[in-house]
Amino acid sequence: MDSLPIGDYALLSDCRTAALVSREGSVDWLCFPRFDAPSVFCRLLDPAGGHFAIRPAGEFQASRRYADQTMVLETTFTGAGGTAVLTDALTLGRNERGHDLGENSPSMLARRLACTDGEIEAKAVYAPRPQYGDIDPPLGSGRRRHRCIGRRRTAALGHSVAFDVDGAIATARIRLAAGEAAVFVVAHGMAAPPQPAWSADHIAARLDDTVAGWRSWSAIHQSYNGPWRELVLHSGRVLRALRFAPTGAIVAAPTTSLPETVGGQRNWDYRYTWVRDASLTLHALWVAACPDEAQEFFAFLADAAASQLERGDELQIMFGICGELDLSERELPHLVGWRDSRPVRIGNGA
């Protein structure tokens, strides 16, 4: 598989971590439980890096949008026999509203495929590859559940359809008529105890609750009335999505090693906070009418810098999302990189 254009991906966030979903319904990047954690899916950086795809089995056309005033993605698939909508979200904590978004996010990716017209046949492929694709985990099976274990942590797949397991890959064929839906969840946690099974109603309720959470945040950030209003308000949501809720830090990007030029070597890990860029981020937050987020981001920067300044050290150009100073860099030679742009790096030596 050739690497897709970067612009083909949409962002999901629970205000602690992020996922990237392609136009064809494949989650090709996801780190649990925080932005800078090792990935569960990283096909973005290597065809064998792991993914979770849900798409029609035959030819189709796809369009997508975010549900109104949210970071919940809706992808509409139109095929010869019918139409289906795939809804994707990194779920927020139950009943989180307003500025509480991300306070208790459960590290859970929820997906719902609903047939809205005619009939549709779809295929789901679940291929987790923890630790940046370094582990091909055999998938343990249970009733409506499959678990992969990577160094004491699990990614558990819950679902409402039957999957066939072959080693480290689970696949399902799905037939839906108008009004029917299939639901899926990938949840992260420690290897023991095992994750519970999730009902279709439970997964649907978590999606609906996440929509309500994002809309409650958007409702109190509506005071911008200048040019390009809807784009500015959505940009505010994106900045909130890139914000690590426990500390108020904002990452420069949710990914690592996307190159400045195709095939080049300037492939850096951007899942940190850059001091240089912070002034522009703070200005953007004020323009988008997000004063609380701006103040908390400034407080994070001040706290992160304080220990260095008190010791008389030179100010670092970036900090980890909990204020970490040691961001030691290393290469991952087993990954080929986006469009063969080596090396893939994690950490940042700058």
C-alpha positions, 0 to 999 in steps of 0.5 A: 500500500502506498502512503496516503496524502497527509491531507487524507487524514482526519483528527480524533482526540479525547484531549489526552491523545489523538488518532488519524483516520483516512478517508477510506475509514482506516485508523492508521495512527493511534497512541494510548494513553497520551500523545507521546505514548507508543503507538497501537496503530502506525500504518501512517509510517509503515504498511505493516505498522498496524491499522483498524479499517472499516469500509465497504467491500466493493467500490464506493465514494466517500465524503466526511465531516465533523458532527456539528461543533464537535471533533466526532467524525462522520464518514459517508460511504455510498456504494452500488447497493446503499449508503452507510455512515461511519461515526468515529470518536475518541470518547471523553469521560462520562458526562464531561462538559465544558472545560472538563473535557479530557479530565477522565478520558477512558482511552477508548476509540468508539466506531459505529457503522450505520446503514442509512439507505438500501443495503451495504456489505462492509469489511472490518480489519483489526491489526494492532501492532503495539510499540510502534509496530514492534510487536505482532501480538496474537489476538486472544479471543472471548465473547465479542472481544479480542485482546492484544498484549504488548508489554503489560498493556492491552488494546481490547477490541469489543464488537457487535459482529463476528470476527475471524482471527488469524494470528495477529489479524482479525477480520469481519464481513458485515451486511447491513440493511437500512436502519441497522448498525454495527459497533466497535470499540478499542479500549486501552488498559493494563494486561490484567484484569481483562477488559469487559465486553461492551454492548451496542447500547453502551458504545452508542451511548459513549459516542452520544455522550462525546458529541454532547461533551464537545458541543458543550465546550463549543457553546461557551466559545462562540464570541468570535464574530470576525471573518471566516467565523466557522473556520476560526471556531473549528480551529479553536476546537482543533487546538483544544483537541491538541491540548493535554488536559492534565497539564494544559500543554499543547502539542505541535502535532499529534504525530512523529516523523512526517518529513519536511520533504518526501524522502528527506531526513528532517523527520522529527517528533512533534508530540511536544510543546515548542516554546518558539511556537507558543506565542503564536498558539497563545495568540490563536487561542485568544482570537478563537475566544479560548481565554481559559485554555490560553491562560492554562497553556501559559501557566504550563510554560511558566512552570516548565521553564521555572526549574531551568531558570532558577538553576541558571540553565539555558531555556530548552526550546521544547518541553514534554507534555508534563513538563519533561526536560529529557526528550532523548531521541532514538531511531526506529529502523524497523519502520520505513517512514511515510513514503519511504522517508527514513529515519523514523524518530521518537523523542527529539534531540533538539 
